[in-house]
Amino acid sequence: MKTALISLLTATLLGLASLASGRHFDAADFTAILFTTGLVAWTIDQYSREPRELHRPIRFPVNLGRRPAKATVDCQAA
């Protein structure tokens, strides 16, 4: 929720600054700024946390101890 509020506040402030400078500010500009700010805020929020520990080990379905069987090729001369 904090990320959404930060992005909404930033988009609003940039819109007000745009209007104060005399530039026309429309819904497309607001949506683009809102999306970009939300994406940046979400990325910063994700990377500012400590990564979670895995509760169980990851096991791959590959048996690394066995070699694959050699394929036999039957070639018949024509």
Buried (B, 14 or more C-beta within 10 A) or exposed (E): EEBEEBBBEBBEEBBEEBEEEEEEBEEEBBEEBBEEBBEBBBEEEEEEEEEEEEEEEEEEEEEEEEEEEEEEEEEEEE
